[in-house]
Amino acid sequence: MENIAYVGLSHQIALKKQLDITANNVANMTTPGFKSQEILFNEYLAEIKDTGKKEDLSMVVNHGSFRDTSQGVLKQTGNPLDLALQGDGFFVIEMNNDDNYTRAGNFSLNSNGEIVTQNGRIVLSSENGPIVIPKNNTGITIDKNGVVSTRETLNIGKLKIVRFEDEQKLIEKGDGLYEAGTQEPLDTADTIVRQGAIEGSNVQPILEMNKMIEILRSYQKVQSLLQKDHERQRAAISKLSKVN
């Protein structure tokens, strides 16, 4: 394969990955607690052999992606079971007898009075069990430390909120959930729970849409370059075949 084809192919693969990540950011710009992602690129110099001189071929290498962990904007909803975390930390969710973690605090009550996610997964208390609102209790309040009470019952339970040493190592599971991987959850000290609010996505829509346009333009330029090189090769072969 010609060198220009190697360069173009490596560039297109990287652009395709970047487009996938950008499209995912755009699709989740209204998802509570969603953290945008960026791709990591690096230049790779490959030695070209059998040319009679020392040359390096510059190609693009995709090293993966990283998560923007900055705080999303807090949106007031007035719903007593909408909760936002101000500062580091995650709510702990029970899933398949294992702990998962989320920043999305748009919770509700199931038929048993348990606080659950939108998908019906149990939101765990500091005692590692569900928080159950007693029947006929009204006026749910949740203080800044995550302590749940009602008008009739004080201190029903406390939400379990944890943080991690390196959030980049968390494993994304979808639906706003993460797995800890090899990390151990740590206690939080400065995180504040805001009742009646939701942390919005930290995606910047205009920036992401502009990025998507630039990616598509770059992809088209590389495709045009490869097409011109292909036509050059065909023309050269055609001329050589006519030489007696």
C-alpha positions as CSV (number, residue, x, y, z in Angstrom):
1,M,0.0,0.0,0.0
2,E,1.2,3.5,-0.8
3,N,2.4,5.7,2.1
4,I,-0.4,8.2,1.4
5,A,-2.9,5.5,1.8
6,Y,-1.5,4.5,5.2
7,V,-1.6,8.1,6.4
8,G,-5.2,8.6,5.0
9,L,-6.5,5.4,6.5
10,S,-5.0,6.1,10.0
11,H,-6.5,9.6,9.8
12,Q,-10.0,8.3,8.8
13,I,-10.0,5.7,11.6
14,A,-9.2,8.4,14.2
15,L,-11.8,10.8,12.7
16,K,-14.5,8.0,12.8
17,K,-13.8,7.4,16.5
18,Q,-13.9,11.2,17.2
19,L,-17.2,11.4,15.3
20,D,-18.7,8.6,17.4
21,I,-17.7,10.3,20.6
22,T,-19.0,13.7,19.5
23,A,-22.3,12.2,18.3
24,N,-22.7,10.5,21.7
25,N,-22.1,13.8,23.5
26,V,-24.7,15.5,21.3
27,A,-27.2,12.7,21.9
28,N,-26.8,13.1,25.7
29,M,-26.7,16.9,26.0
30,T,-30.0,16.7,28.0
31,T,-29.2,13.6,30.0
32,P,-29.0,14.4,33.7
33,G,-25.5,14.0,35.1
34,F,-23.9,13.1,31.8
35,K,-20.2,13.9,31.4
36,S,-18.9,14.7,27.9
37,Q,-16.0,12.8,26.5
38,E,-13.0,13.7,24.3
39,I,-10.7,11.6,22.2
40,L,-6.9,11.3,22.8
41,F,-4.7,11.4,19.7
42,N,-1.0,11.0,19.3
43,E,1.4,11.1,16.3
44,Y,3.0,7.8,15.4
45,L,6.2,7.7,13.4
46,A,6.7,4.5,11.5
47,E,10.1,3.8,9.9
48,I,9.9,3.3,6.2
49,K,12.2,0.5,5.1
50,D,13.7,-0.4,1.7
51,T,13.8,3.1,0.4
52,G,17.5,3.5,0.4
53,K,17.4,6.3,3.0
54,K,16.1,6.8,6.5
55,E,12.5,8.1,6.5
56,D,9.6,8.2,9.0
57,L,6.0,8.0,8.1
58,S,3.7,10.1,10.3
59,M,0.3,8.6,11.2
60,V,-2.4,9.3,13.7
61,V,-2.9,6.9,16.6
62,N,-6.0,6.9,18.8
63,H,-5.1,6.4,22.4
64,G,-8.7,6.2,23.7
65,S,-10.8,8.9,25.4
66,F,-11.1,10.8,28.6
67,R,-14.1,12.1,30.5
68,D,-14.7,15.8,31.3
69,T,-15.6,15.5,35.0
70,S,-16.5,19.2,35.5
71,Q,-19.8,20.0,37.3
72,G,-22.9,20.4,35.1
73,V,-25.4,23.2,35.7
74,L,-27.9,22.6,38.5
75,K,-31.5,23.0,37.3
76,Q,-34.2,23.6,39.8
77,T,-37.3,21.3,39.4
78,G,-39.1,21.5,42.7
79,N,-39.5,17.7,42.7
80,P,-38.6,16.5,46.2
81,L,-37.0,13.3,44.7
82,D,-34.9,15.2,42.2
83,L,-31.4,15.4,43.8
84,A,-28.2,17.0,42.6
85,L,-24.7,16.5,44.0
86,Q,-22.6,19.7,44.3
87,G,-19.0,18.7,44.4
88,D,-17.4,15.3,43.9
89,G,-19.2,12.1,44.4
90,F,-21.8,9.6,43.2
91,F,-25.0,8.1,44.3
92,V,-24.7,4.3,44.9
93,I,-27.1,2.1,42.9
94,E,-27.8,-1.6,43.4
95,M,-27.6,-3.5,40.1
96,N,-27.5,-7.3,39.8
97,N,-26.3,-7.6,43.4
98,D,-23.5,-5.2,42.8
99,D,-22.8,-1.5,43.3
100,N,-23.0,0.9,40.4
101,Y,-22.6,4.7,40.6
102,T,-24.3,7.6,39.1
103,R,-24.6,11.4,39.1
104,A,-28.1,11.3,37.7
105,G,-30.4,12.1,40.6
106,N,-33.9,12.0,39.0
107,F,-35.3,9.5,41.4
108,S,-38.8,8.3,42.2
109,L,-40.6,5.9,44.5
110,N,-41.6,2.3,43.5
111,S,-44.7,0.5,44.8
112,N,-42.8,-0.6,47.9
113,G,-42.0,3.0,48.8
114,E,-38.3,2.6,48.0
115,I,-36.3,5.4,46.4
116,V,-35.3,4.1,42.9
117,T,-33.8,5.3,39.6
118,Q,-35.8,5.9,36.5
119,N,-35.1,2.3,35.5
120,G,-36.3,1.0,38.9
121,R,-32.9,0.3,40.4
122,I,-32.6,0.7,44.2
123,V,-30.8,3.8,45.5
124,L,-28.7,2.6,48.4
125,S,-28.5,4.0,51.9
126,S,-25.4,4.4,54.0
127,E,-26.5,1.1,55.5
128,N,-26.3,-0.6,52.1
129,G,-30.0,-1.2,51.9
130,P,-32.9,0.6,50.3
131,I,-34.5,3.8,51.7
132,V,-38.1,3.0,52.3
133,I,-40.7,5.8,52.8
134,P,-43.4,4.6,55.2
135,K,-46.9,4.4,53.8
136,N,-49.0,7.5,54.2
137,N,-46.0,9.6,55.0
138,T,-45.9,13.0,53.3
139,G,-43.5,15.9,52.8
140,I,-40.3,14.2,51.9
141,T,-37.2,16.2,52.7
142,I,-33.6,15.4,52.1
143,D,-31.0,17.6,53.7
144,K,-27.6,18.6,52.4
145,N,-26.0,15.5,54.0
146,G,-28.4,13.2,52.2
147,V,-30.6,12.4,55.3
148,V,-34.1,11.5,54.3
149,S,-37.1,12.5,56.5
150,T,-40.8,13.1,56.2
151,R,-43.3,15.2,58.2
152,E,-44.2,12.1,60.1
153,T,-40.8,10.3,60.4
154,L,-37.4,11.8,61.0
155,N,-34.1,10.3,59.8
156,I,-35.6,7.4,57.7
157,G,-32.1,6.8,56.2
158,K,-29.1,8.5,54.7
159,L,-28.2,8.3,51.0
160,K,-24.9,6.6,50.4
161,I,-22.6,8.9,48.5
162,V,-19.0,8.0,47.6
163,R,-16.1,9.4,45.5
164,F,-13.1,7.9,43.7
165,E,-9.5,8.7,43.5
166,D,-9.5,8.7,39.7
167,E,-12.8,9.1,38.0
168,Q,-11.2,8.5,34.6
169,K,-10.8,4.8,35.6
170,L,-14.5,4.3,36.2
171,I,-16.1,2.0,33.6
172,E,-19.2,3.4,31.8
173,K,-22.1,1.0,31.8
174,G,-24.8,3.1,30.0
175,D,-27.9,4.7,31.5
176,G,-25.6,7.1,33.4
177,L,-24.1,4.3,35.5
178,Y,-20.5,3.4,36.2
179,E,-18.6,0.5,37.7
180,A,-15.7,1.0,40.0
181,G,-13.3,-1.3,38.2
182,T,-10.3,-1.9,40.4
183,Q,-10.9,1.2,42.6
184,E,-12.3,1.3,46.0
185,P,-15.1,3.9,46.8
186,L,-14.0,6.6,49.3
187,D,-16.1,8.6,51.7
188,T,-17.1,12.1,50.8
189,A,-16.8,15.1,53.1
190,D,-17.5,18.2,51.2
191,T,-20.2,17.0,48.8
192,I,-23.6,18.7,49.2
193,V,-27.0,17.2,48.3
194,R,-29.4,19.7,46.7
195,Q,-33.0,18.6,46.9
196,G,-35.4,19.7,44.1
197,A,-32.7,20.1,41.6
198,I,-31.0,18.0,38.8
199,E,-27.4,18.3,37.6
200,G,-27.6,18.8,33.9
201,S,-25.2,17.4,31.3
202,N,-21.9,19.3,31.0
203,V,-22.0,19.0,27.2
204,Q,-21.7,22.3,25.4
205,P,-24.1,21.9,22.4
206,I,-22.8,24.7,20.2
207,L,-19.2,23.5,20.7
208,E,-20.1,19.9,19.9
209,M,-22.1,20.7,16.8
210,N,-19.2,22.9,15.5
211,K,-16.8,20.0,16.3
212,M,-19.0,17.6,14.3
213,I,-19.0,19.8,11.3
214,E,-15.2,20.2,11.4
215,I,-14.8,16.4,11.7
216,L,-17.0,15.8,8.6
217,R,-15.1,18.4,6.6
218,S,-11.8,16.8,7.6
219,Y,-13.1,13.3,6.7
220,Q,-14.2,14.6,3.3
221,K,-10.7,16.2,2.7
222,V,-9.0,13.0,3.5
223,Q,-11.4,11.0,1.2
224,S,-10.7,13.5,-1.6
225,L,-7.0,13.1,-1.1
226,L,-7.2,9.3,-1.3
227,Q,-9.4,9.5,-4.4
228,K,-7.0,11.8,-6.2
229,D,-4.1,9.5,-5.3
230,H,-6.1,6.5,-6.6
231,E,-6.7,8.3,-9.8
232,R,-3.0,9.1,-10.1
233,Q,-2.1,5.5,-9.7
234,R,-4.7,4.4,-12.3
235,A,-3.3,7.0,-14.7
236,A,0.3,5.8,-14.1
237,I,-0.7,2.2,-14.7
238,S,-2.6,3.1,-17.8
239,K,0.4,4.9,-19.3
240,L,2.9,2.2,-18.3
241,S,0.7,-0.5,-20.0
242,K,0.9,1.4,-23.3
243,V,4.7,1.5,-23.3
244,N,6.1,-1.0,-25.8
